[in-house]
Protein backbone atom coordinates (compact mmCIF):
# COMPACT_ATOMS: atom_id res chain seq x y z
CA UNK A 1 0.00 0.00 0.00
CA UNK A 2 1.41 3.35 -1.02
CA UNK A 3 2.03 5.92 1.63
CA UNK A 4 2.23 9.52 0.61
CA UNK A 5 3.09 12.41 2.85
CA UNK A 6 1.40 15.26 1.07
CA UNK A 7 2.01 18.28 3.22
CA UNK A 8 4.47 18.64 6.00
CA UNK A 9 4.27 21.92 7.72
CA UNK A 10 4.65 22.77 11.31
CA UNK A 11 1.63 24.43 12.80
CA UNK A 12 2.16 27.85 14.25
CA UNK A 13 4.30 27.77 17.35
CA UNK A 14 2.34 27.76 20.51
CA UNK A 15 1.74 31.13 22.02
CA UNK A 16 1.99 30.57 25.71
CA UNK A 17 -1.28 31.71 27.10
CA UNK A 18 -2.23 31.63 30.71
CA UNK A 19 -4.93 29.11 31.45
CA UNK A 20 -8.20 30.93 31.40
CA UNK A 21 -11.05 29.81 33.52
CA UNK A 22 -13.72 28.56 31.18
CA UNK A 23 -16.49 31.08 31.19
CA UNK A 24 -19.39 29.26 29.72
CA UNK A 25 -21.66 26.72 31.22
CA UNK A 26 -22.06 23.36 29.53
CA UNK A 27 -25.58 24.30 28.43
CA UNK A 28 -24.21 27.21 26.49
CA UNK A 29 -21.61 24.94 24.95
CA UNK A 30 -24.32 22.64 23.73
CA UNK A 31 -26.08 25.52 22.05
CA UNK A 32 -22.92 26.56 20.26
CA UNK A 33 -23.54 26.24 16.59
CA UNK A 34 -21.00 25.83 13.87
CA UNK A 35 -21.32 29.41 12.57
CA UNK A 36 -20.69 31.09 15.88
CA UNK A 37 -17.49 29.14 16.40
CA UNK A 38 -16.28 29.59 12.81
CA UNK A 39 -15.71 33.33 12.36
CA UNK A 40 -12.05 33.88 13.30
CA UNK A 41 -9.64 31.18 12.30
CA UNK A 42 -10.12 28.10 10.16
CA UNK A 43 -10.16 25.19 12.57
CA UNK A 44 -10.17 21.40 12.63
CA UNK A 45 -13.06 19.56 14.27
CA UNK A 46 -10.82 18.91 17.29
CA UNK A 47 -9.99 22.60 17.67
CA UNK A 48 -13.68 23.55 17.37
CA UNK A 49 -14.70 21.00 20.00
CA UNK A 50 -12.04 22.23 22.40
CA UNK A 51 -12.85 25.91 21.77
CA UNK A 52 -16.55 25.33 22.41
CA UNK A 53 -15.89 23.48 25.66
CA UNK A 54 -13.47 26.16 26.84
CA UNK A 55 -15.95 28.94 26.05
CA UNK A 56 -13.60 30.44 23.48
CA UNK A 57 -14.21 31.62 19.92
CA UNK A 58 -11.05 29.96 18.70
CA UNK A 59 -8.06 27.98 19.85
CA UNK A 60 -4.60 27.42 18.36
CA UNK A 61 -2.41 24.32 18.70
CA UNK A 62 -0.16 24.66 21.74
CA UNK A 63 -2.60 26.89 23.62
CA UNK A 64 -3.47 25.85 27.16
CA UNK A 65 -7.17 25.76 27.96
CA UNK A 66 -9.51 24.69 30.70
CA UNK A 67 -12.38 22.78 29.16
CA UNK A 68 -15.73 21.59 30.51
CA UNK A 69 -16.18 17.85 30.38
CA UNK A 70 -19.43 16.17 29.32
CA UNK A 71 -18.45 12.76 30.67
CA UNK A 72 -15.69 11.73 33.10
CA UNK A 73 -15.10 7.98 33.17
CA UNK A 74 -13.27 5.57 35.46
CA UNK A 75 -12.92 1.80 35.80
CA UNK A 76 -12.09 -0.68 38.56
CA UNK A 77 -8.34 -0.13 38.16
CA UNK A 78 -8.19 3.64 37.83
CA UNK A 79 -11.22 4.91 39.79
CA UNK A 80 -10.10 3.66 43.24
CA UNK A 81 -7.10 6.04 43.09
CA UNK A 82 -9.34 8.86 41.82
CA UNK A 83 -11.83 8.27 44.65
CA UNK A 84 -8.96 8.22 47.18
CA UNK A 85 -7.69 11.59 45.86
CA UNK A 86 -11.25 12.97 45.81
CA UNK A 87 -11.70 12.15 49.51
CA UNK A 88 -8.17 13.13 50.52
CA UNK A 89 -8.58 16.70 49.29
CA UNK A 90 -11.86 16.97 51.21
CA UNK A 91 -14.33 16.97 48.32
CA UNK A 92 -17.88 16.00 49.21
CA UNK A 93 -19.84 15.90 45.95
CA UNK A 94 -19.10 15.19 42.31
CA UNK A 95 -19.76 18.14 39.98
CA UNK A 96 -22.65 16.35 38.26
CA UNK A 97 -23.91 12.90 39.18
CA UNK A 98 -25.09 12.31 35.60
CA UNK A 99 -21.67 12.99 34.13
CA UNK A 100 -19.40 10.84 36.27
CA UNK A 101 -19.47 7.30 34.87
CA UNK A 102 -18.00 4.23 36.57
CA UNK A 103 -17.58 0.90 34.78
CA UNK A 104 -15.86 -1.93 36.69
CA UNK A 105 -14.88 -3.97 33.63
CA UNK A 106 -11.20 -4.90 33.89
CA UNK A 107 -11.02 -7.60 36.55
CA UNK A 108 -14.75 -8.41 36.67
CA UNK A 109 -16.41 -10.75 37.45
CA UNK A 110 -14.08 -10.17 40.43
CA UNK A 111 -11.07 -12.39 39.91
CA UNK A 112 -9.83 -12.31 43.50
CA UNK A 113 -10.36 -10.66 46.88
CA UNK A 114 -8.18 -7.66 46.06
CA UNK A 115 -10.13 -7.00 42.83
CA UNK A 116 -13.42 -7.42 44.64
CA UNK A 117 -12.27 -4.81 47.15
CA UNK A 118 -11.44 -2.38 44.34
CA UNK A 119 -14.87 -2.88 42.78
CA UNK A 120 -16.52 -2.31 46.15
CA UNK A 121 -14.85 1.11 46.35
CA UNK A 122 -16.61 2.02 43.07
CA UNK A 123 -19.94 0.54 44.18
CA UNK A 124 -19.92 2.41 47.50
CA UNK A 125 -18.90 5.68 45.85
CA UNK A 126 -21.58 5.34 43.15
CA UNK A 127 -24.20 4.79 45.84
CA UNK A 128 -22.97 7.62 48.03
CA UNK A 129 -22.87 10.07 45.10
CA UNK A 130 -26.10 8.70 43.54
CA UNK A 131 -24.36 8.29 40.17
CA UNK A 132 -26.80 7.62 37.33
CA UNK A 133 -24.24 5.74 35.21
CA UNK A 134 -22.77 2.99 37.31
CA UNK A 135 -22.72 -0.48 35.81
CA UNK A 136 -22.55 -3.61 37.92
CA UNK A 137 -23.15 -7.36 37.63
CA UNK A 138 -25.00 -8.29 34.47
CA UNK A 139 -25.01 -4.67 33.27
CA UNK A 140 -21.24 -4.46 32.91
CA UNK A 141 -19.69 -4.33 29.49
CA UNK A 142 -16.25 -3.30 28.26
CA UNK A 143 -16.44 0.46 28.84
CA UNK A 144 -15.55 1.70 25.35
CA UNK A 145 -18.04 -0.64 23.73
CA UNK A 146 -20.68 0.03 26.38
CA UNK A 147 -20.75 3.84 26.47
CA UNK A 148 -21.36 4.46 22.74
CA UNK A 149 -23.86 1.58 22.60
CA UNK A 150 -25.84 2.87 25.58
CA UNK A 151 -25.82 6.43 24.24
CA UNK A 152 -23.84 7.77 27.19
CA UNK A 153 -21.34 9.47 24.86
CA UNK A 154 -22.10 11.06 21.51
CA UNK A 155 -21.28 13.64 18.84
CA UNK A 156 -19.99 16.98 20.11
CA UNK A 157 -18.99 15.63 23.52
CA UNK A 158 -15.77 16.24 25.36
CA UNK A 159 -14.98 13.05 27.23
CA UNK A 160 -12.11 12.19 29.51
CA UNK A 161 -11.59 8.71 30.83
CA UNK A 162 -9.03 7.24 33.18
CA UNK A 163 -8.34 4.62 30.55
CA UNK A 164 -6.07 5.15 27.58
CA UNK A 165 -8.58 3.76 25.07
CA UNK A 166 -11.08 6.52 25.82
CA UNK A 167 -10.03 7.88 22.41
CA UNK A 168 -12.50 5.33 20.94
CA UNK A 169 -15.39 7.84 21.13
CA UNK A 170 -13.79 10.03 18.48
CA UNK A 171 -15.56 7.70 16.05
CA UNK A 172 -18.78 9.51 17.03
CA UNK A 173 -17.36 12.97 16.41
CA UNK A 174 -16.45 13.61 20.03
CA UNK A 175 -13.17 14.80 21.51
CA UNK A 176 -12.23 11.95 23.82
CA UNK A 177 -8.92 11.24 25.48
CA UNK A 178 -7.35 9.10 28.15
CA UNK A 179 -6.04 10.63 31.36
CA UNK A 180 -4.83 9.33 34.71
CA UNK A 181 -6.62 8.91 38.02
CA UNK A 182 -5.65 12.31 39.45
CA UNK A 183 -7.01 14.04 36.35
CA UNK A 184 -10.21 12.06 36.79
CA UNK A 185 -10.41 13.08 40.47
CA UNK A 186 -9.94 16.74 39.57
CA UNK A 187 -12.61 16.52 36.85
CA UNK A 188 -15.05 14.72 39.18
CA UNK A 189 -14.76 17.75 41.49
CA UNK A 190 -14.48 20.65 39.04
CA UNK A 191 -16.12 19.36 35.87
CA UNK A 192 -13.08 20.73 34.05
CA UNK A 193 -9.81 19.49 32.67
CA UNK A 194 -6.72 21.30 31.41
CA UNK A 195 -5.50 20.60 27.90
CA UNK A 196 -2.82 21.73 25.55
CA UNK A 197 -4.61 22.08 22.22
CA UNK A 198 -3.04 19.42 20.00
CA UNK A 199 -1.89 19.73 16.43
CA UNK A 200 -3.84 17.46 14.08
CA UNK A 201 -2.52 14.88 11.64
CA UNK A 202 -4.97 14.25 8.80
CA UNK A 203 -5.04 10.66 7.62
CA UNK A 204 -6.78 10.04 4.32
CA UNK A 205 -7.78 6.52 3.34
CA UNK A 206 -8.33 6.21 -0.41
CA UNK A 207 -9.45 3.38 -2.67
CA UNK A 208 -11.70 0.48 -1.72
CA UNK A 209 -11.28 -2.06 1.07
CA UNK A 210 -10.68 -5.66 0.07
CA UNK A 211 -12.63 -8.57 1.52
CA UNK A 212 -11.62 -9.42 5.12
CA UNK A 213 -10.10 -5.96 5.65
CA UNK A 214 -11.66 -3.80 8.38
CA UNK A 215 -11.14 -0.70 10.52
CA UNK A 216 -8.64 -2.67 12.60
CA UNK A 217 -6.40 -3.14 9.58
CA UNK A 218 -6.54 0.57 8.72
CA UNK A 219 -5.29 1.52 12.16
CA UNK A 220 -2.70 -1.27 12.38
CA UNK A 221 -1.30 -0.18 9.04
CA UNK A 222 -1.28 3.47 10.13
CA UNK A 223 0.55 2.63 13.38
CA UNK A 224 3.02 0.55 11.38
CA UNK A 225 3.72 3.60 9.25
CA UNK A 226 3.75 6.27 11.99
CA UNK A 227 5.33 4.21 14.78
CA UNK A 228 4.18 3.96 18.40
CA UNK A 229 5.04 7.61 19.05
CA UNK A 230 4.44 8.97 15.54
CA UNK A 231 1.35 10.89 16.64
CA UNK A 232 2.63 11.79 20.12
CA UNK A 233 0.54 14.60 21.68
CA UNK A 234 -1.44 14.94 18.43
CA UNK A 235 -5.01 14.46 17.31
CA UNK A 236 -5.53 12.05 14.41
CA UNK A 237 -8.35 12.92 12.02
CA UNK A 238 -9.40 10.01 9.83
CA UNK A 239 -11.04 10.83 6.53
CA UNK A 240 -11.39 9.84 2.86
CA UNK A 241 -13.65 7.65 0.73
CA UNK A 242 -12.86 4.52 2.75
CA UNK A 243 -14.00 6.22 5.97
CA UNK A 244 -17.18 7.46 4.25
CA UNK A 245 -18.19 3.85 3.68
CA UNK A 246 -16.86 2.45 6.96
CA UNK A 247 -19.35 1.06 9.50
CA UNK A 248 -19.58 2.59 12.97
CA UNK A 249 -18.18 -0.57 14.58
CA UNK A 250 -15.12 -0.35 12.36
CA UNK A 251 -14.75 3.38 13.04
CA UNK A 252 -14.80 2.64 16.76
CA UNK A 253 -12.01 0.05 16.28
CA UNK A 254 -10.04 2.57 14.24
CA UNK A 255 -10.23 5.43 16.75
CA UNK A 256 -9.70 3.01 19.66
CA UNK A 257 -6.07 2.49 18.71
CA UNK A 258 -5.07 6.14 18.07
CA UNK A 259 -3.29 5.92 21.43
CA UNK A 260 -1.08 3.12 20.07
CA UNK A 261 0.48 5.70 17.75
CA UNK A 262 0.91 7.95 20.79
CA UNK A 263 -2.09 10.06 19.73
CA UNK A 264 -4.05 12.24 22.13
CA UNK A 265 -7.24 11.47 20.25
CA UNK A 266 -8.62 10.01 17.06
CA UNK A 267 -11.66 11.46 15.34
CA UNK A 268 -14.01 11.00 12.39
CA UNK A 269 -16.14 13.95 11.25
CA UNK A 270 -19.79 12.94 11.80
CA UNK A 271 -21.84 11.97 8.74
CA UNK A 272 -25.00 10.03 7.88
CA UNK A 273 -23.54 6.85 9.45
CA UNK A 274 -22.96 8.74 12.71
CA UNK A 275 -26.44 10.24 12.70
CA UNK A 276 -28.02 6.86 12.05
CA UNK A 277 -26.01 5.27 14.86
CA UNK A 278 -26.87 7.85 17.52
CA UNK A 279 -30.55 8.19 16.57
CA UNK A 280 -32.73 6.96 19.43
CA UNK A 281 -29.60 6.06 21.36
CA UNK A 282 -27.71 9.17 22.49
CA UNK A 283 -29.26 10.44 25.69
CA UNK A 284 -28.25 14.09 25.20
CA UNK A 285 -28.45 16.45 22.23
CA UNK A 286 -25.88 15.73 19.55
CA UNK A 287 -23.76 18.61 18.25
CA UNK A 288 -22.18 17.93 14.89
CA UNK A 289 -18.87 19.65 14.21
CA UNK A 290 -16.86 19.54 11.00
CA UNK A 291 -13.37 20.62 10.00
CA UNK A 292 -13.03 23.80 7.96
CA UNK A 293 -11.71 23.24 4.44
CA UNK A 294 -8.75 25.52 5.06
CA UNK A 295 -7.98 24.20 8.56
CA UNK A 296 -4.32 23.72 9.34
CA UNK A 297 -2.82 20.23 9.79
CA UNK A 298 0.68 19.44 11.01
CA UNK A 299 0.82 16.70 8.41
CA UNK A 300 -1.40 14.96 5.88
CA UNK A 301 -0.88 11.29 5.09
CA UNK A 302 -2.67 9.43 2.33
CA UNK A 303 -3.01 5.69 2.11
CA UNK A 304 -4.23 3.83 -0.95
CA UNK A 305 -6.17 0.93 0.54
CA UNK A 306 -6.86 -0.96 -2.70
CA UNK A 307 -4.03 -3.38 -2.10
CA UNK A 308 -4.27 -3.49 1.68
CA UNK A 309 -4.28 -7.01 3.11
CA UNK A 310 -5.40 -7.87 6.65
CA UNK A 311 -2.62 -6.72 8.97
CA UNK A 312 -0.83 -8.53 11.78
CA UNK A 313 1.23 -6.81 14.49
CA UNK A 314 4.18 -8.98 15.46
CA UNK A 315 5.53 -9.08 19.03
CA UNK A 316 6.13 -6.86 21.00
CA UNK A 317 4.82 -3.54 19.68
CA UNK A 318 1.69 -2.57 17.71
CA UNK A 319 3.96 -0.81 15.17
CA UNK A 320 5.46 -4.14 14.02
CA UNK A 321 2.76 -4.60 11.41
CA UNK A 322 3.00 -6.75 8.29
CA UNK A 323 0.60 -8.17 5.71
CA UNK A 324 -0.87 -11.42 7.02
CA UNK A 325 0.66 -13.27 4.06
CA UNK A 326 4.14 -12.18 5.22
CA UNK A 327 3.85 -13.49 8.79
CA UNK A 328 5.37 -16.91 8.12
CA UNK A 329 4.53 -19.97 10.17
CA UNK A 330 3.37 -19.04 13.66
CA UNK A 331 1.66 -21.83 15.62
CA UNK A 332 -0.88 -20.68 18.18
CA UNK A 333 -1.65 -21.87 21.70
CA UNK A 334 -4.46 -19.36 22.12
CA UNK A 335 -6.66 -16.99 20.15
CA UNK A 336 -8.71 -14.22 21.81
CA UNK A 337 -11.53 -12.39 20.03
CA UNK A 338 -12.96 -9.49 22.01
CA UNK A 339 -11.94 -6.26 23.83
CA UNK A 340 -12.80 -2.58 23.39
CA UNK A 341 -11.11 -2.83 20.00
CA UNK A 342 -12.93 -5.80 18.47
CA UNK A 343 -15.68 -7.18 20.71
CA UNK A 344 -18.61 -5.54 18.91
CA UNK A 345 -21.49 -6.96 16.86
CA UNK A 346 -19.66 -6.69 13.53
CA UNK A 347 -16.75 -8.61 15.08
CA UNK A 348 -19.03 -11.36 16.41
CA UNK A 349 -20.73 -11.61 13.01
CA UNK A 350 -17.49 -12.04 11.04
CA UNK A 351 -16.20 -14.52 13.63
CA UNK A 352 -19.38 -16.58 13.25
CA UNK A 353 -19.13 -16.38 9.47
CA UNK A 354 -15.59 -17.80 9.47
CA UNK A 355 -16.26 -20.40 12.19
CA UNK A 356 -19.57 -21.68 10.77
CA UNK A 357 -19.37 -25.47 10.50
CA UNK A 358 -15.64 -25.50 11.38
CA UNK A 359 -13.63 -26.73 14.35
CA UNK A 360 -10.90 -24.97 16.30
CA UNK A 361 -7.57 -26.77 15.78
CA UNK A 362 -6.56 -29.31 18.38
CA UNK A 363 -4.08 -27.74 20.76
CA UNK A 364 -5.39 -24.20 20.20
CA UNK A 365 -7.76 -22.49 22.63
CA UNK A 366 -10.23 -19.95 21.22
CA UNK A 367 -11.76 -17.49 23.68
CA UNK A 368 -14.55 -15.23 22.43
CA UNK A 369 -15.60 -12.26 24.56
CA UNK A 370 -18.69 -10.32 23.43
CA UNK A 371 -17.95 -6.84 24.79
CA UNK A 372 -21.33 -5.92 26.29
CA UNK A 373 -24.48 -7.66 27.60
CA UNK A 374 -26.37 -6.38 24.53
CA UNK A 375 -23.78 -7.86 22.14
CA UNK A 376 -23.83 -11.06 24.19
CA UNK A 377 -27.63 -11.36 23.90
CA UNK A 378 -27.72 -10.40 20.25
CA UNK A 379 -25.00 -12.96 19.40
CA UNK A 380 -26.98 -15.61 21.23
CA UNK A 381 -30.21 -14.68 19.40
CA UNK A 382 -28.51 -14.77 16.03
CA UNK A 383 -27.25 -18.29 16.69
CA UNK A 384 -23.59 -17.29 16.85
CA UNK A 385 -23.13 -18.98 20.21
CA UNK A 386 -24.21 -22.26 18.66
CA UNK A 387 -21.55 -21.80 15.96
CA UNK A 388 -18.94 -20.82 18.54
CA UNK A 389 -19.54 -23.71 20.93
CA UNK A 390 -19.82 -26.29 18.13
CA UNK A 391 -16.44 -25.05 16.88
CA UNK A 392 -15.04 -25.68 20.35
CA UNK A 393 -14.65 -22.02 21.38
CA UNK A 394 -14.96 -20.74 24.94
CA UNK A 395 -17.48 -17.91 25.39
CA UNK A 396 -16.58 -15.47 28.16
CA UNK A 397 -18.84 -12.93 29.86
CA UNK A 398 -18.08 -9.32 28.94
CA UNK A 399 -14.76 -8.28 30.52
CA UNK A 400 -11.39 -6.79 29.55
CA UNK A 401 -9.97 -10.00 31.04
CA UNK A 402 -7.00 -11.36 29.09
CA UNK A 403 -6.44 -8.22 26.99
CA UNK A 404 -4.37 -6.70 29.77
CA UNK A 405 -3.30 -10.01 31.29
CA UNK A 406 -5.96 -9.68 33.98
CA UNK A 407 -7.75 -13.04 33.96
CA UNK A 408 -9.86 -15.36 31.78
CA UNK A 409 -7.07 -16.55 29.49
CA UNK A 410 -3.55 -15.83 30.73
CA UNK A 411 -0.51 -17.17 28.88
CA UNK A 412 2.25 -19.37 30.30
CA UNK A 413 5.96 -18.93 29.50
CA UNK A 414 6.66 -19.89 25.90
CA UNK A 415 3.02 -19.73 24.78
CA UNK A 416 2.02 -17.87 21.63
CA UNK A 417 -1.30 -16.12 21.11
CA UNK A 418 -3.13 -14.07 18.50
CA UNK A 419 -5.66 -11.53 19.74
CA UNK A 420 -8.00 -8.91 18.34
CA UNK A 421 -6.99 -6.64 21.23
CA UNK A 422 -4.91 -3.47 21.00
CA UNK A 423 -1.53 -4.07 22.63
CA UNK A 424 1.08 -6.78 22.23
CA UNK A 425 3.62 -5.38 24.69
CA UNK A 426 6.00 -7.83 26.31
CA UNK A 427 4.05 -9.86 28.86
CA UNK A 428 0.80 -8.07 28.09
CA UNK A 429 -1.36 -11.23 28.16
CA UNK A 430 0.59 -13.13 30.78
CA UNK A 431 4.10 -14.44 31.25
CA UNK A 432 6.91 -12.15 30.16
CA UNK A 433 8.17 -15.00 27.97
CA UNK A 434 4.87 -15.39 26.11
CA UNK A 435 4.31 -13.88 22.66
CA UNK A 436 1.34 -11.93 21.39
CA UNK A 437 0.26 -11.06 17.84
CA UNK A 438 -2.61 -8.69 16.94
CA UNK A 439 -5.10 -8.90 14.07
CA UNK A 440 -8.71 -8.39 13.05
CA UNK A 441 -11.41 -10.96 14.08
CA UNK A 442 -11.58 -12.67 10.65
CA UNK A 443 -7.85 -13.44 10.75
CA UNK A 444 -8.15 -14.53 14.39
CA UNK A 445 -11.06 -16.90 13.72
CA UNK A 446 -9.41 -18.41 10.63
CA UNK A 447 -6.13 -18.81 12.53
CA UNK A 448 -7.94 -20.59 15.38
CA UNK A 449 -9.27 -23.13 12.86
CA UNK A 450 -5.81 -23.74 11.37
CA UNK A 451 -3.90 -23.47 14.67
CA UNK A 452 -1.51 -21.00 13.04
CA UNK A 453 -1.74 -17.47 11.67
CA UNK A 454 -3.45 -17.52 8.26
CA UNK A 455 -5.35 -15.28 5.85
CA UNK A 456 -9.13 -15.90 6.20
CA UNK A 457 -9.32 -16.65 2.47
CA UNK A 458 -7.73 -20.07 3.07
CA UNK A 459 -10.84 -21.23 4.96
CA UNK A 460 -13.14 -22.79 2.39
CA UNK B 1 14.65 19.78 44.85
CA UNK B 2 17.94 17.96 44.52
CA UNK B 3 18.77 14.27 44.50
CA UNK B 4 21.75 11.99 44.18
CA UNK B 5 21.71 8.38 43.11
CA UNK B 6 22.70 5.72 40.64
CA UNK B 7 21.39 5.46 37.09
CA UNK B 8 19.20 2.54 36.02
CA UNK B 9 19.25 2.44 32.24
CA UNK B 10 16.37 1.35 29.98
CA UNK B 11 15.72 1.43 26.23
CA UNK B 12 13.05 3.08 24.07
CA UNK B 13 9.27 2.65 24.32
CA UNK B 14 9.21 1.29 27.89
CA UNK B 15 5.47 0.71 28.28
CA UNK B 16 3.40 0.91 31.43
CA UNK B 17 2.94 -2.87 31.42
CA UNK B 18 6.68 -3.17 31.94
CA UNK B 19 6.73 -0.44 34.59
CA UNK B 20 3.95 -2.16 36.54
CA UNK B 21 2.34 -5.27 35.00
CA UNK B 22 -1.47 -5.46 35.11
CA UNK B 23 -1.33 -8.59 37.25
CA UNK B 24 -0.46 -6.31 40.18
CA UNK B 25 -3.16 -3.71 39.51
CA UNK B 26 -5.66 -5.24 41.90
CA UNK B 27 -4.27 -2.82 44.47
CA UNK B 28 -3.39 0.87 44.46
CA UNK B 29 -1.20 0.73 47.57
CA UNK B 30 2.08 2.52 46.63
CA UNK B 31 4.31 0.28 48.80
CA UNK B 32 2.80 -2.87 47.36
CA UNK B 33 3.14 -1.56 43.78
CA UNK B 34 6.78 -0.59 44.41
CA UNK B 35 7.63 -4.25 45.09
CA UNK B 36 6.99 -5.05 41.41
CA UNK B 37 8.20 -1.83 39.81
CA UNK B 38 9.90 -2.41 36.40
CA UNK B 39 9.56 -6.17 36.95
CA UNK B 40 9.09 -7.05 33.26
CA UNK B 41 11.90 -4.74 32.15
CA UNK B 42 14.51 -5.62 34.79
CA UNK B 43 13.57 -8.11 37.49
CA UNK B 44 16.47 -6.97 39.68
CA UNK B 45 15.25 -3.37 39.81
CA UNK B 46 12.69 -3.48 42.64
CA UNK B 47 15.08 -5.19 45.06
CA UNK B 48 18.18 -3.24 44.03
CA UNK B 49 16.86 0.31 43.72
CA UNK B 50 17.98 2.77 46.42
CA UNK B 51 16.40 6.03 47.52
CA UNK B 52 17.49 8.80 45.17
CA UNK B 53 18.29 6.55 42.21
CA UNK B 54 17.37 7.74 38.74
CA UNK B 55 15.65 5.94 35.84
CA UNK B 56 17.28 6.87 32.53
CA UNK B 57 15.42 5.76 29.38
CA UNK B 58 15.02 6.29 25.64
CA UNK B 59 12.12 7.83 23.74
CA UNK B 60 8.40 7.47 24.53
CA UNK B 61 8.84 6.36 28.16
CA UNK B 62 5.55 5.27 29.78
CA UNK B 63 3.64 4.54 26.59
CA UNK B 64 0.48 2.46 26.71
CA UNK B 65 -2.02 2.42 29.51
CA UNK B 66 -3.24 5.42 31.54
CA UNK B 67 -2.51 3.61 34.81
CA UNK B 68 -1.23 6.11 37.34
CA UNK B 69 0.07 3.05 39.18
CA UNK B 70 3.14 3.43 36.91
CA UNK B 71 4.43 6.76 38.26
CA UNK B 72 3.12 5.80 41.72
CA UNK B 73 5.21 2.59 41.69
CA UNK B 74 8.30 4.45 40.47
CA UNK B 75 7.97 7.17 43.11
CA UNK B 76 7.28 4.69 45.92
CA UNK B 77 10.32 2.63 44.90
CA UNK B 78 12.51 5.56 45.96
CA UNK B 79 13.39 6.83 42.48
CA UNK B 80 14.04 10.58 42.64
CA UNK B 81 13.34 11.32 38.98
CA UNK B 82 13.05 9.86 35.49
CA UNK B 83 15.21 11.23 32.67
CA UNK B 84 14.10 10.21 29.16
CA UNK B 85 14.47 11.33 25.56
CA UNK B 86 10.69 11.82 25.50
CA UNK B 87 7.60 10.77 27.46
CA UNK B 88 4.28 9.33 26.35
CA UNK B 89 1.47 11.84 26.83
CA UNK B 90 -0.58 10.32 29.63
CA UNK B 91 2.50 9.30 31.64
CA UNK B 92 3.79 12.88 31.30
CA UNK B 93 0.50 14.32 32.59
CA UNK B 94 0.24 11.78 35.38
CA UNK B 95 3.76 12.47 36.62
CA UNK B 96 3.13 16.20 37.00
CA UNK B 97 -0.32 15.64 38.48
CA UNK B 98 0.90 13.29 41.21
CA UNK B 99 4.40 14.67 41.75
CA UNK B 100 7.00 12.40 40.13
CA UNK B 101 9.78 14.64 38.77
CA UNK B 102 10.55 13.90 35.10
CA UNK B 103 13.12 15.50 32.81
CA UNK B 104 13.56 15.36 29.03
CA UNK B 105 17.19 15.31 27.94
CA UNK B 106 18.32 13.18 24.98
CA UNK B 107 21.97 14.16 25.39
CA UNK B 108 22.06 12.98 29.01
CA UNK B 109 20.36 9.71 28.09
CA UNK B 110 23.00 9.08 25.42
CA UNK B 111 25.86 9.97 27.78
CA UNK B 112 24.78 8.16 30.95
CA UNK B 113 25.69 4.51 31.47
CA UNK B 114 24.09 2.06 33.87
CA UNK B 115 25.42 2.57 37.39
CA UNK B 116 26.76 6.11 36.82
CA UNK B 117 26.26 8.32 39.86
CA UNK B 118 24.07 11.33 39.09
CA UNK B 119 23.23 14.57 40.85
CA UNK B 120 19.99 16.10 39.65
CA UNK B 121 18.53 19.51 40.40
CA UNK B 122 14.93 18.88 39.41
CA UNK B 123 13.82 22.52 39.65
CA UNK B 124 16.60 23.80 37.40
CA UNK B 125 16.69 20.73 35.16
CA UNK B 126 20.43 20.30 35.79
CA UNK B 127 21.90 16.84 35.52
CA UNK B 128 25.47 16.18 36.66
CA UNK B 129 27.09 12.84 35.92
CA UNK B 130 29.45 12.51 38.90
CA UNK B 131 31.08 9.36 37.49
CA UNK B 132 31.90 10.95 34.14
CA UNK B 133 32.13 14.56 35.42
CA UNK B 134 29.74 15.76 32.75
CA UNK B 135 26.90 18.29 32.97
CA UNK B 136 23.63 18.31 31.03
CA UNK B 137 20.72 20.74 30.85
CA UNK B 138 17.25 19.20 30.46
CA UNK B 139 14.55 20.80 28.29
CA UNK B 140 12.79 23.55 30.26
CA UNK B 141 9.57 22.57 32.04
CA UNK B 142 6.63 24.50 30.50
CA UNK B 143 5.36 27.36 32.72
CA UNK B 144 1.99 25.76 33.37
CA UNK B 145 3.59 22.50 34.50
CA UNK B 146 5.80 24.55 36.83
CA UNK B 147 2.64 26.14 38.21
CA UNK B 148 1.23 22.67 38.93
CA UNK B 149 4.43 21.59 40.65
CA UNK B 150 4.50 24.86 42.60
CA UNK B 151 0.94 24.30 43.81
CA UNK B 152 1.90 20.81 45.05
CA UNK B 153 0.19 18.80 42.30
CA UNK B 154 -3.12 18.92 40.47
CA UNK B 155 -5.40 18.28 43.45
CA UNK B 156 -3.95 21.16 45.45
CA UNK B 157 -4.15 23.35 42.33
CA UNK B 158 -7.85 22.49 42.00
CA UNK B 159 -8.36 23.29 45.69
CA UNK B 160 -6.50 26.59 45.30
CA UNK B 161 -8.89 27.53 42.51
CA UNK B 162 -11.80 27.21 44.94
CA UNK B 163 -13.41 24.00 43.73
CA UNK B 164 -13.21 22.31 47.14
CA UNK B 165 -15.10 24.20 49.78
Interface residues (C-beta under 8 A of the other chain):
Chain A: X16 X19 X21 X64 X77 X78 X80 X81 X84 X85 X88 X89 X90 X91 X92 X106 X107 X111 X112 X114 X115 X118 X161 X162 X163 X164 X166 X178 X179 X180 X181 X182 X183 X185 X186 X189 X190 X194 X228 X229 X232 X233 X262 X264 X317 X404 X405 X406 X423 X425 X426 X427 X428 X432
Chain B: X13 X15 X17 X18 X21 X22 X23 X25 X26 X27 X28 X40 X59 X60 X63 X64 X65 X66 X67 X68 X69 X72 X86 X88 X89 X90 X93 X94 X97 X98 X142 X143 X144 X153 X154 X155 X156 X157 X158 X159 X161 X163 X164 X165
